[in-house]
Amino acid sequence: MQNRFWTFLLIALVLAGLVSIGLFSGRFVVYLSMRVMILAIFAMGYNILLGRTGLLSFGHAAFYAGGAYGLGLFSIHVSTDPLLGILMGVLLACALALIVGFFCVRHTEIYFAMLTLAFGMMVFSLIWNMRELTGGDDGLVGIMREPISLGFISISLLKTSHYYFFVLFWFVVSVWIIHLIRSSPFGLVLSGLRENDRRVEFSGLSVKNYRLASFVISGTFAGLAGALGALLENNTDPFSAHWSHSAEPILVSLIGGIQTFTGPIVGSVIFIVLREIIERFTQNWMLWFGIILLVIIMGLRGGVVGGITQLFKGGRHTSPSGGKP
Amino acid sequence: MLESIVHVCLAGLSAGMFIWLVASGLTLIFGVLGVLNFAHGSFYMLGAYFCYTLLRFTGENFWLGLLLGPLCVCVVGFIVERFFLRYVYHLALPYQLLLTFAFVLLFDDLVKVVWGAGSIGSPMVPGLSGSVSIMGRNFPTYNLFIIAVGPLVALGMWALLEKTWWGRIIRAASSDREMASAIGVRVPALFTAVFIFGTWLGAMGGGLAVPYVGLLTPGMGETVIINAFVVAVIGGLGSLKGAFLGALIIGLLSSFGTRYIPAFDMFLTFILMAAVLLWRPQGFFGEAT
């Protein structure tokens, strides 16, 4: 009971903090917070696949781009309604993930990583080459944030602080859904796949279908992040489908801790804030991230959240940090 | 028509041999150490940059640069394996891949710091800078030279692995690590040696690429590593035979693609990879799991 109380208090504090950022902070902080939340949606969805199911994908940027381009194309050619646009983006990402996942989940480990990489780059090269449709290397520009109309009221999203609450809404919804997934029987089966897929198979469950479901769910959240990102920046970028962008959710999850629920969120905050700080002083933020990544892999494999949890539990408890059994 | 096909074939062969030079080291390292090395593209890039710099220092002597440049990169490879990679062999796959990925980030930016973020034009090789006439059209001599080097490297590696004592030890350690160490092979040292040799192959590829690509850019390793991955995967991970065949196919495919359907040349490679993996998940010569 005690524990539950603290958890609720923490959630309430974080929510209050997020709302007050939207109400009282300057444009820059609001903008950064939106980027953190969008990255967190991307990374949390991704971590269903990596942390839960134990599959390493190097192609999720393709679904992010799927969301971004789905929304962008829909808003340019059909309708500028942001809710419909997001729906389209998410559906496109979901469909892409279903197709790619169908081919990829037959494999695990290294073949899975390479296959997702190849399919991701396939999407990238399609976006790059289909100039008439996707704008090639220019991307889609001029995606407008039109007001949302809910029957009789309409909410403007044009101002950054207004759009902030829109992103916050999706962030809270995503966290909630992902929490539900994690604590459901379905989520337990995914953990089972990570620990021992043979046993899952012997208990009569289809390993392939569960992997595919996990893949599609994570791809869908990537699409949501992509659609929100496209609305935030008012454009899309073909490099959002590039494999180096796929590394971002992996990095973020790893920094925060892949075996923890809040890891990807904490990781996103650290990633965006650190990057902002490093870029103040030097052009070479990748160099510093390389070093941070090395430190985490060599010494802090539970991530920041995992490390802190361990500290509180008295240190003796061995962390389930992905060592081979 | 015919001469154009011949020329597209030749261009494809030379492109394929370049991919092979990079994929050979990647495949060897995977086959023995079981680690897929993202940083291999960085070794290629470093090889190119080191060769370029040494070429400037040694008074435009390409061959001396090609001899010394990759050796410098070998030192980098030694540091990566001995002080970092060695400690993650027992960990799950994501950690191994991400460790090598961390080095990609690191080296990409280091190159920017040392050599500048812009691209550098590279000089031609004396003696090989001209072109020869094949069926009435000019073809660069240097590319013919590369078409010859590729099979020589393949032959050399085959001889090393199949015909020498060292090759037997390497094969033993790759098929059963524990057994090899039980009969007295110093497996960790052997792994370091193999990693350095693989690094050297990648850096050689980079050094040889200096006159071929003409431009040195800080991100040049990334495109190459993706192609090398594709080749290694369709050939069967860890199979040198497969990597050679895969490199030939990808080289020819991309060359024909660029010539006849330029809008989708990148796309073709990945379509082929997906098709091969559907038909034979373990690649041409990979062992079924």
Interface residues (C-beta under 8 A of the other chain):
Chain A: L50 G54 L56 F103 R106 H107 E109 I110 Y111 A113 M114 L115 L117 A118 F119 M121 M122 S125 L126 W128 N129 M130 W243 S244 A247 I250 L251 L254 I258 Q283 N284 W285 M286 L287 F289 G290 I291 L293 L294 I297 M298 R301 G322 G323 K324
Chain B: L36 F84 Y87 V88 H90 L91 A92 L93 P94 Y95 L97 L98 L99 F101 A102 F103 V104 L105 L106 F107 D108 D109 L110 K112 V113 A117 E222 I226 F229 V230 V233 L237 A263 F264 M266 F267 F270 I271 M273 A274 L277 L278 P281
